[in-house]
Amino acid sequence: CVDDLICGFLPLLGVIAGGLVGLVFAVFLVAFMLYRMKKKDEGSYSLDEPKQSNGGYQKPHKQEEFYA
């Protein structure tokens, strides 16, 4: 190296730049995760009154056997 001050400064500059890029990436990742969680909370289902169930299982009217 021509100048020892510059040769000692470049690795430090690379570490700082890499840290900043990693920090920006981490912030972007957290923001994206929050966006996805907020979008999931909106839901795609209706918020109307829930339908009343008719007791779950119902016995069939005819007793038939099915063979596979």
PDB file of N, CA, C and O in Angstrom:
ATOM      1  N   CYS A   1       0.840  -1.181   0.000  1.00  0.00           N
ATOM      2  CA  CYS A   1       0.000   0.000   0.000  1.00  0.00           C
ATOM      3  C   CYS A   1       0.885   1.243   0.000  1.00  0.00           C
ATOM      4  O   CYS A   1       1.977   1.264   0.566  1.00  0.00           O
ATOM      5  N   VAL A   2       0.379   2.251  -0.643  1.00  0.00           N
ATOM      6  CA  VAL A   2       1.131   3.495  -0.718  1.00  0.00           C
ATOM      7  C   VAL A   2       1.036   4.237   0.605  1.00  0.00           C
ATOM      8  O   VAL A   2       2.034   4.741   1.120  1.00  0.00           O
ATOM      9  N   ASP A   3      -0.154   4.297   1.141  1.00  0.00           N
ATOM     10  CA  ASP A   3      -0.348   5.029   2.390  1.00  0.00           C
ATOM     11  C   ASP A   3      -0.925   4.068   3.425  1.00  0.00           C
ATOM     12  O   ASP A   3      -1.967   3.455   3.196  1.00  0.00           O
ATOM     13  N   ASP A   4      -0.249   3.939   4.559  1.00  0.00           N
ATOM     14  CA  ASP A   4      -0.708   2.998   5.585  1.00  0.00           C
ATOM     15  C   ASP A   4      -2.034   3.432   6.202  1.00  0.00           C
ATOM     16  O   ASP A   4      -2.805   2.584   6.650  1.00  0.00           O
ATOM     17  N   LEU A   5      -2.310   4.708   6.233  1.00  0.00           N
ATOM     18  CA  LEU A   5      -3.560   5.206   6.799  1.00  0.00           C
ATOM     19  C   LEU A   5      -4.745   4.745   5.943  1.00  0.00           C
ATOM     20  O   LEU A   5      -5.772   4.332   6.483  1.00  0.00           O
ATOM     21  N   ILE A   6      -4.610   4.812   4.614  1.00  0.00           N
ATOM     22  CA  ILE A   6      -5.689   4.385   3.713  1.00  0.00           C
ATOM     23  C   ILE A   6      -5.855   2.874   3.776  1.00  0.00           C
ATOM     24  O   ILE A   6      -6.986   2.389   3.783  1.00  0.00           O
ATOM     25  N   CYS A   7      -4.768   2.116   3.823  1.00  0.00           N
ATOM     26  CA  CYS A   7      -4.844   0.653   3.878  1.00  0.00           C
ATOM     27  C   CYS A   7      -5.458   0.179   5.192  1.00  0.00           C
ATOM     28  O   CYS A   7      -6.078  -0.884   5.225  1.00  0.00           O
ATOM     29  N   GLY A   8      -5.307   0.920   6.247  1.00  0.00           N
ATOM     30  CA  GLY A   8      -5.918   0.557   7.518  1.00  0.00           C
ATOM     31  C   GLY A   8      -7.374   0.989   7.596  1.00  0.00           C
ATOM     32  O   GLY A   8      -8.150   0.433   8.373  1.00  0.00           O
ATOM     33  N   PHE A   9      -7.744   1.976   6.794  1.00  0.00           N
ATOM     34  CA  PHE A   9      -9.087   2.535   6.834  1.00  0.00           C
ATOM     35  C   PHE A   9     -10.066   1.750   5.951  1.00  0.00           C
ATOM     36  O   PHE A   9     -11.253   1.682   6.268  1.00  0.00           O
ATOM     37  N   LEU A  10      -9.588   1.160   4.852  1.00  0.00           N
ATOM     38  CA  LEU A  10     -10.483   0.469   3.915  1.00  0.00           C
ATOM     39  C   LEU A  10     -11.191  -0.739   4.531  1.00  0.00           C
ATOM     40  O   LEU A  10     -12.394  -0.882   4.311  1.00  0.00           O
ATOM     41  N   PRO A  11     -10.533  -1.611   5.283  1.00  0.00           N
ATOM     42  CA  PRO A  11     -11.272  -2.727   5.907  1.00  0.00           C
ATOM     43  C   PRO A  11     -12.346  -2.237   6.883  1.00  0.00           C
ATOM     44  O   PRO A  11     -13.428  -2.819   6.954  1.00  0.00           O
ATOM     45  N   LEU A  12     -12.056  -1.184   7.625  1.00  0.00           N
ATOM     46  CA  LEU A  12     -13.042  -0.622   8.535  1.00  0.00           C
ATOM     47  C   LEU A  12     -14.237  -0.072   7.762  1.00  0.00           C
ATOM     48  O   LEU A  12     -15.385  -0.239   8.172  1.00  0.00           O
ATOM     49  N   LEU A  13     -13.956   0.576   6.652  1.00  0.00           N
ATOM     50  CA  LEU A  13     -15.027   1.102   5.812  1.00  0.00           C
ATOM     51  C   LEU A  13     -15.878  -0.043   5.252  1.00  0.00           C
ATOM     52  O   LEU A  13     -17.098   0.091   5.161  1.00  0.00           O
ATOM     53  N   GLY A  14     -15.264  -1.152   4.881  1.00  0.00           N
ATOM     54  CA  GLY A  14     -16.005  -2.313   4.387  1.00  0.00           C
ATOM     55  C   GLY A  14     -16.882  -2.928   5.463  1.00  0.00           C
ATOM     56  O   GLY A  14     -18.011  -3.333   5.188  1.00  0.00           O
ATOM     57  N   VAL A  15     -16.372  -3.003   6.689  1.00  0.00           N
ATOM     58  CA  VAL A  15     -17.158  -3.556   7.794  1.00  0.00           C
ATOM     59  C   VAL A  15     -18.361  -2.656   8.086  1.00  0.00           C
ATOM     60  O   VAL A  15     -19.468  -3.146   8.307  1.00  0.00           O
ATOM     61  N   ILE A  16     -18.139  -1.349   8.084  1.00  0.00           N
ATOM     62  CA  ILE A  16     -19.240  -0.407   8.343  1.00  0.00           C
ATOM     63  C   ILE A  16     -20.283  -0.494   7.241  1.00  0.00           C
ATOM     64  O   ILE A  16     -21.480  -0.517   7.526  1.00  0.00           O
ATOM     65  N   ALA A  17     -19.847  -0.544   5.985  1.00  0.00           N
ATOM     66  CA  ALA A  17     -20.794  -0.634   4.864  1.00  0.00           C
ATOM     67  C   ALA A  17     -21.568  -1.944   4.917  1.00  0.00           C
ATOM     68  O   ALA A  17     -22.775  -1.954   4.672  1.00  0.00           O
ATOM     69  N   GLY A  18     -20.896  -3.051   5.233  1.00  0.00           N
ATOM     70  CA  GLY A  18     -21.583  -4.336   5.347  1.00  0.00           C
ATOM     71  C   GLY A  18     -22.594  -4.342   6.480  1.00  0.00           C
ATOM     72  O   GLY A  18     -23.683  -4.899   6.342  1.00  0.00           O
ATOM     73  N   GLY A  19     -22.240  -3.728   7.592  1.00  0.00           N
ATOM     74  CA  GLY A  19     -23.173  -3.626   8.711  1.00  0.00           C
ATOM     75  C   GLY A  19     -24.397  -2.808   8.360  1.00  0.00           C
ATOM     76  O   GLY A  19     -25.513  -3.162   8.743  1.00  0.00           O
ATOM     77  N   LEU A  20     -24.201  -1.720   7.637  1.00  0.00           N
ATOM     78  CA  LEU A  20     -25.341  -0.893   7.228  1.00  0.00           C
ATOM     79  C   LEU A  20     -26.251  -1.638   6.256  1.00  0.00           C
ATOM     80  O   LEU A  20     -27.475  -1.545   6.351  1.00  0.00           O
ATOM     81  N   VAL A  21     -25.656  -2.374   5.325  1.00  0.00           N
ATOM     82  CA  VAL A  21     -26.466  -3.159   4.390  1.00  0.00           C
ATOM     83  C   VAL A  21     -27.246  -4.232   5.141  1.00  0.00           C
ATOM     84  O   VAL A  21     -28.420  -4.458   4.849  1.00  0.00           O
ATOM     85  N   GLY A  22     -26.614  -4.891   6.097  1.00  0.00           N
ATOM     86  CA  GLY A  22     -27.305  -5.894   6.905  1.00  0.00           C
ATOM     87  C   GLY A  22     -28.425  -5.279   7.730  1.00  0.00           C
ATOM     88  O   GLY A  22     -29.495  -5.873   7.859  1.00  0.00           O
ATOM     89  N   LEU A  23     -28.194  -4.100   8.287  1.00  0.00           N
ATOM     90  CA  LEU A  23     -29.217  -3.414   9.069  1.00  0.00           C
ATOM     91  C   LEU A  23     -30.415  -3.036   8.199  1.00  0.00           C
ATOM     92  O   LEU A  23     -31.562  -3.220   8.608  1.00  0.00           O
ATOM     93  N   VAL A  24     -30.155  -2.513   7.013  1.00  0.00           N
ATOM     94  CA  VAL A  24     -31.243  -2.160   6.093  1.00  0.00           C
ATOM     95  C   VAL A  24     -32.025  -3.414   5.711  1.00  0.00           C
ATOM     96  O   VAL A  24     -33.254  -3.371   5.646  1.00  0.00           O
ATOM     97  N   PHE A  25     -31.350  -4.511   5.462  1.00  0.00           N
ATOM     98  CA  PHE A  25     -32.017  -5.764   5.116  1.00  0.00           C
ATOM     99  C   PHE A  25     -32.870  -6.265   6.274  1.00  0.00           C
ATOM    100  O   PHE A  25     -33.988  -6.732   6.061  1.00  0.00           O
ATOM    101  N   ALA A  26     -32.352  -6.172   7.500  1.00  0.00           N
ATOM    102  CA  ALA A  26     -33.112  -6.619   8.676  1.00  0.00           C
ATOM    103  C   ALA A  26     -34.361  -5.764   8.872  1.00  0.00           C
ATOM    104  O   ALA A  26     -35.428  -6.298   9.174  1.00  0.00           O
ATOM    105  N   VAL A  27     -34.247  -4.451   8.706  1.00  0.00           N
ATOM    106  CA  VAL A  27     -35.409  -3.560   8.840  1.00  0.00           C
ATOM    107  C   VAL A  27     -36.438  -3.889   7.770  1.00  0.00           C
ATOM    108  O   VAL A  27     -37.636  -3.922   8.054  1.00  0.00           O
ATOM    109  N   PHE A  28     -35.987  -4.133   6.541  1.00  0.00           N
ATOM    110  CA  PHE A  28     -36.903  -4.496   5.469  1.00  0.00           C
ATOM    111  C   PHE A  28     -37.609  -5.813   5.779  1.00  0.00           C
ATOM    112  O   PHE A  28     -38.806  -5.946   5.524  1.00  0.00           O
ATOM    113  N   LEU A  29     -36.885  -6.779   6.322  1.00  0.00           N
ATOM    114  CA  LEU A  29     -37.467  -8.080   6.639  1.00  0.00           C
ATOM    115  C   LEU A  29     -38.518  -7.957   7.742  1.00  0.00           C
ATOM    116  O   LEU A  29     -39.584  -8.566   7.646  1.00  0.00           O
ATOM    117  N   VAL A  30     -38.236  -7.184   8.780  1.00  0.00           N
ATOM    118  CA  VAL A  30     -39.200  -6.990   9.865  1.00  0.00           C
ATOM    119  C   VAL A  30     -40.428  -6.244   9.354  1.00  0.00           C
ATOM    120  O   VAL A  30     -41.553  -6.589   9.715  1.00  0.00           O
ATOM    121  N   ALA A  31     -40.228  -5.231   8.521  1.00  0.00           N
ATOM    122  CA  ALA A  31     -41.363  -4.485   7.966  1.00  0.00           C
ATOM    123  C   ALA A  31     -42.227  -5.393   7.095  1.00  0.00           C
ATOM    124  O   ALA A  31     -43.454  -5.301   7.129  1.00  0.00           O
ATOM    125  N   PHE A  32     -41.600  -6.258   6.324  1.00  0.00           N
ATOM    126  CA  PHE A  32     -42.357  -7.177   5.479  1.00  0.00           C
ATOM    127  C   PHE A  32     -43.151  -8.174   6.319  1.00  0.00           C
ATOM    128  O   PHE A  32     -44.296  -8.492   5.996  1.00  0.00           O
ATOM    129  N   MET A  33     -42.542  -8.665   7.400  1.00  0.00           N
ATOM    130  CA  MET A  33     -43.254  -9.596   8.278  1.00  0.00           C
ATOM    131  C   MET A  33     -44.451  -8.913   8.942  1.00  0.00           C
ATOM    132  O   MET A  33     -45.523  -9.510   9.042  1.00  0.00           O
ATOM    133  N   LEU A  34     -44.280  -7.675   9.392  1.00  0.00           N
ATOM    134  CA  LEU A  34     -45.391  -6.945   9.997  1.00  0.00           C
ATOM    135  C   LEU A  34     -46.498  -6.690   8.983  1.00  0.00           C
ATOM    136  O   LEU A  34     -47.680  -6.763   9.319  1.00  0.00           O
ATOM    137  N   TYR A  35     -46.117  -6.390   7.740  1.00  0.00           N
ATOM    138  CA  TYR A  35     -47.104  -6.179   6.682  1.00  0.00           C
ATOM    139  C   TYR A  35     -47.906  -7.451   6.433  1.00  0.00           C
ATOM    140  O   TYR A  35     -49.127  -7.398   6.286  1.00  0.00           O
ATOM    141  N   ARG A  36     -47.228  -8.587   6.387  1.00  0.00           N
ATOM    142  CA  ARG A  36     -47.922  -9.857   6.155  1.00  0.00           C
ATOM    143  C   ARG A  36     -48.842 -10.213   7.321  1.00  0.00           C
ATOM    144  O   ARG A  36     -49.948 -10.711   7.108  1.00  0.00           O
ATOM    145  N   MET A  37     -48.393  -9.962   8.554  1.00  0.00           N
ATOM    146  CA  MET A  37     -49.229 -10.259   9.713  1.00  0.00           C
ATOM    147  C   MET A  37     -50.459  -9.365   9.737  1.00  0.00           C
ATOM    148  O   MET A  37     -51.556  -9.821  10.059  1.00  0.00           O
ATOM    149  N   LYS A  38     -50.279  -8.101   9.398  1.00  0.00           N
ATOM    150  CA  LYS A  38     -51.410  -7.166   9.378  1.00  0.00           C
ATOM    151  C   LYS A  38     -52.388  -7.556   8.276  1.00  0.00           C
ATOM    152  O   LYS A  38     -53.602  -7.469   8.456  1.00  0.00           O
ATOM    153  N   LYS A  39     -51.854  -7.985   7.133  1.00  0.00           N
ATOM    154  CA  LYS A  39     -52.713  -8.401   6.023  1.00  0.00           C
ATOM    155  C   LYS A  39     -53.486  -9.660   6.402  1.00  0.00           C
ATOM    156  O   LYS A  39     -54.657  -9.792   6.044  1.00  0.00           O
ATOM    157  N   LYS A  40     -52.849 -10.594   7.124  1.00  0.00           N
ATOM    158  CA  LYS A  40     -53.521 -11.824   7.527  1.00  0.00           C
ATOM    159  C   LYS A  40     -54.629 -11.527   8.532  1.00  0.00           C
ATOM    160  O   LYS A  40     -55.661 -12.198   8.532  1.00  0.00           O
ATOM    161  N   ASP A  41     -54.423 -10.521   9.393  1.00  0.00           N
ATOM    162  CA  ASP A  41     -55.421 -10.176  10.397  1.00  0.00           C
ATOM    163  C   ASP A  41     -56.676  -9.582   9.778  1.00  0.00           C
ATOM    164  O   ASP A  41     -57.748  -9.645  10.379  1.00  0.00           O
ATOM    165  N   GLU A  42     -56.560  -9.003   8.579  1.00  0.00           N
ATOM    166  CA  GLU A  42     -57.751  -8.445   7.937  1.00  0.00           C
ATOM    167  C   GLU A  42     -58.748  -9.554   7.640  1.00  0.00           C
ATOM    168  O   GLU A  42     -59.953  -9.368   7.810  1.00  0.00           O
ATOM    169  N   GLY A  43     -58.268 -10.676   7.211  1.00  0.00           N
ATOM    170  CA  GLY A  43     -59.118 -11.841   6.983  1.00  0.00           C
ATOM    171  C   GLY A  43     -59.902 -11.750   5.692  1.00  0.00           C
ATOM    172  O   GLY A  43     -60.180 -10.665   5.183  1.00  0.00           O
ATOM    173  N   SER A  44     -60.248 -12.911   5.177  1.00  0.00           N
ATOM    174  CA  SER A  44     -61.042 -12.972   3.957  1.00  0.00           C
ATOM    175  C   SER A  44     -62.379 -13.620   4.234  1.00  0.00           C
ATOM    176  O   SER A  44     -63.066 -14.040   3.303  1.00  0.00           O
ATOM    177  N   TYR A  45     -62.761 -13.709   5.491  1.00  0.00           N
ATOM    178  CA  TYR A  45     -64.022 -14.321   5.847  1.00  0.00           C
ATOM    179  C   TYR A  45     -64.987 -13.233   6.294  1.00  0.00           C
ATOM    180  O   TYR A  45     -64.572 -12.148   6.701  1.00  0.00           O
ATOM    181  N   SER A  46     -66.279 -13.537   6.213  1.00  0.00           N
ATOM    182  CA  SER A  46     -67.273 -12.548   6.590  1.00  0.00           C
ATOM    183  C   SER A  46     -67.399 -12.498   8.103  1.00  0.00           C
ATOM    184  O   SER A  46     -67.197 -13.498   8.793  1.00  0.00           O
ATOM    185  N   LEU A  47     -67.728 -11.345   8.594  1.00  0.00           N
ATOM    186  CA  LEU A  47     -67.870 -11.154  10.024  1.00  0.00           C
ATOM    187  C   LEU A  47     -69.340 -11.140  10.426  1.00  0.00           C
ATOM    188  O   LEU A  47     -69.683 -10.627  11.491  1.00  0.00           O
ATOM    189  N   ASP A  48     -70.218 -11.701   9.582  1.00  0.00           N
ATOM    190  CA  ASP A  48     -71.636 -11.755   9.887  1.00  0.00           C
ATOM    191  C   ASP A  48     -71.873 -12.729  11.038  1.00  0.00           C
ATOM    192  O   ASP A  48     -70.940 -13.325  11.577  1.00  0.00           O
ATOM    193  N   GLU A  49     -73.137 -12.871  11.395  1.00  0.00           N
ATOM    194  CA  GLU A  49     -73.494 -13.808  12.456  1.00  0.00           C
ATOM    195  C   GLU A  49     -73.087 -15.220  12.044  1.00  0.00           C
ATOM    196  O   GLU A  49     -73.306 -15.613  10.898  1.00  0.00           O
ATOM    197  N   PRO A  50     -72.506 -15.979  12.949  1.00  0.00           N
ATOM    198  CA  PRO A  50     -72.148 -17.359  12.596  1.00  0.00           C
ATOM    199  C   PRO A  50     -73.397 -18.195  12.373  1.00  0.00           C
ATOM    200  O   PRO A  50     -74.418 -18.011  13.035  1.00  0.00           O
ATOM    201  N   LYS A  51     -73.291 -19.108  11.433  1.00  0.00           N
ATOM    202  CA  LYS A  51     -74.427 -19.986  11.138  1.00  0.00           C
ATOM    203  C   LYS A  51     -74.607 -20.978  12.273  1.00  0.00           C
ATOM    204  O   LYS A  51     -73.635 -21.488  12.832  1.00  0.00           O
ATOM    205  N   GLN A  52     -75.858 -21.244  12.603  1.00  0.00           N
ATOM    206  CA  GLN A  52     -76.146 -22.201  13.657  1.00  0.00           C
ATOM    207  C   GLN A  52     -75.958 -23.616  13.103  1.00  0.00           C
ATOM    208  O   GLN A  52     -76.488 -23.949  12.043  1.00  0.00           O
ATOM    209  N   SER A  53     -75.207 -24.434  13.818  1.00  0.00           N
ATOM    210  CA  SER A  53     -75.016 -25.799  13.351  1.00  0.00           C
ATOM    211  C   SER A  53     -76.260 -26.611  13.691  1.00  0.00           C
ATOM    212  O   SER A  53     -76.998 -26.288  14.622  1.00  0.00           O
ATOM    213  N   ASN A  54     -76.472 -27.654  12.928  1.00  0.00           N
ATOM    214  CA  ASN A  54     -77.665 -28.474  13.132  1.00  0.00           C
ATOM    215  C   ASN A  54     -77.332 -29.751  13.907  1.00  0.00           C
ATOM    216  O   ASN A  54     -77.945 -30.794  13.680  1.00  0.00           O
ATOM    217  N   GLY A  55     -76.389 -29.672  14.796  1.00  0.00           N
ATOM    218  CA  GLY A  55     -76.097 -30.808  15.656  1.00  0.00           C
ATOM    219  C   GLY A  55     -74.930 -31.644  15.200  1.00  0.00           C
ATOM    220  O   GLY A  55     -74.640 -32.661  15.830  1.00  0.00           O
ATOM    221  N   GLY A  56     -74.254 -31.276  14.153  1.00  0.00           N
ATOM    222  CA  GLY A  56     -73.092 -32.047  13.722  1.00  0.00           C
ATOM    223  C   GLY A  56     -73.477 -33.263  12.904  1.00  0.00           C
ATOM    224  O   GLY A  56     -74.009 -33.123  11.802  1.00  0.00           O
ATOM    225  N   TYR A  57     -73.217 -34.454  13.424  1.00  0.00           N
ATOM    226  CA  TYR A  57     -73.468 -35.700  12.696  1.00  0.00           C
ATOM    227  C   TYR A  57     -74.953 -36.002  12.653  1.00  0.00           C
ATOM    228  O   TYR A  57     -75.659 -35.863  13.652  1.00  0.00           O
ATOM    229  N   GLN A  58     -75.423 -36.422  11.469  1.00  0.00           N
ATOM    230  CA  GLN A  58     -76.811 -36.844  11.331  1.00  0.00           C
ATOM    231  C   GLN A  58     -76.840 -38.259  10.788  1.00  0.00           C
ATOM    232  O   GLN A  58     -76.085 -38.599   9.878  1.00  0.00           O
ATOM    233  N   LYS A  59     -77.692 -39.061  11.334  1.00  0.00           N
ATOM    234  CA  LYS A  59     -77.827 -40.440  10.891  1.00  0.00           C
ATOM    235  C   LYS A  59     -78.529 -40.449   9.527  1.00  0.00           C
ATOM    236  O   LYS A  59     -79.521 -39.744   9.340  1.00  0.00           O
ATOM    237  N   PRO A  60     -78.024 -41.236   8.578  1.00  0.00           N
ATOM    238  CA  PRO A  60     -78.668 -41.276   7.260  1.00  0.00           C
ATOM    239  C   PRO A  60     -80.047 -41.934   7.345  1.00  0.00           C
ATOM    240  O   PRO A  60     -80.327 -42.729   8.243  1.00  0.00           O
ATOM    241  N   HIS A  61     -80.895 -41.575   6.382  1.00  0.00           N
ATOM    242  CA  HIS A  61     -82.255 -42.109   6.369  1.00  0.00           C
ATOM    243  C   HIS A  61     -82.260 -43.596   6.011  1.00  0.00           C
ATOM    244  O   HIS A  61     -82.976 -44.385   6.628  1.00  0.00           O
ATOM    245  N   LYS A  62     -81.454 -43.977   5.007  1.00  0.00           N
ATOM    246  CA  LYS A  62     -81.383 -45.387   4.610  1.00  0.00           C
ATOM    247  C   LYS A  62     -80.044 -45.955   5.061  1.00  0.00           C
ATOM    248  O   LYS A  62     -79.025 -45.266   5.021  1.00  0.00           O
ATOM    249  N   GLN A  63     -80.049 -47.223   5.494  1.00  0.00           N
ATOM    250  CA  GLN A  63     -78.816 -47.899   5.864  1.00  0.00           C
ATOM    251  C   GLN A  63     -78.262 -48.582   4.617  1.00  0.00           C
ATOM    252  O   GLN A  63     -78.750 -49.640   4.218  1.00  0.00           O
ATOM    253  N   GLU A  64     -77.244 -47.980   4.000  1.00  0.00           N
ATOM    254  CA  GLU A  64     -76.635 -48.556   2.795  1.00  0.00           C
ATOM    255  C   GLU A  64     -75.162 -48.799   3.082  1.00  0.00           C
ATOM    256  O   GLU A  64     -74.530 -48.087   3.862  1.00  0.00           O
ATOM    257  N   GLU A  65     -74.631 -49.841   2.416  1.00  0.00           N
ATOM    258  CA  GLU A  65     -73.205 -50.107   2.505  1.00  0.00           C
ATOM    259  C   GLU A  65     -72.578 -49.799   1.166  1.00  0.00           C
ATOM    260  O   GLU A  65     -73.152 -50.084   0.115  1.00  0.00           O
ATOM    261  N   PHE A  66     -71.394 -49.214   1.211  1.00  0.00           N
ATOM    262  CA  PHE A  66     -70.676 -48.894  -0.007  1.00  0.00           C
ATOM    263  C   PHE A  66     -69.368 -49.658  -0.004  1.00  0.00           C
ATOM    264  O   PHE A  66     -68.636 -49.653   0.986  1.00  0.00           O
ATOM    265  N   TYR A  67     -69.076 -50.317  -1.119  1.00  0.00           N
ATOM    266  CA  TYR A  67     -67.847 -51.090  -1.240  1.00  0.00           C
ATOM    267  C   TYR A  67     -66.866 -50.354  -2.136  1.00  0.00           C
ATOM    268  O   TYR A  67     -67.231 -49.859  -3.203  1.00  0.00           O
ATOM    269  N   ALA A  68     -65.659 -50.290  -1.706  1.00  0.00           N
ATOM    270  CA  ALA A  68     -64.636 -49.611  -2.502  1.00  0.00           C
ATOM    271  C   ALA A  68     -63.940 -50.627  -3.402  1.00  0.00           C
ATOM    272  O   ALA A  68     -63.040 -50.267  -4.160  1.00  0.00           O
TER     273      ALA A  68
END
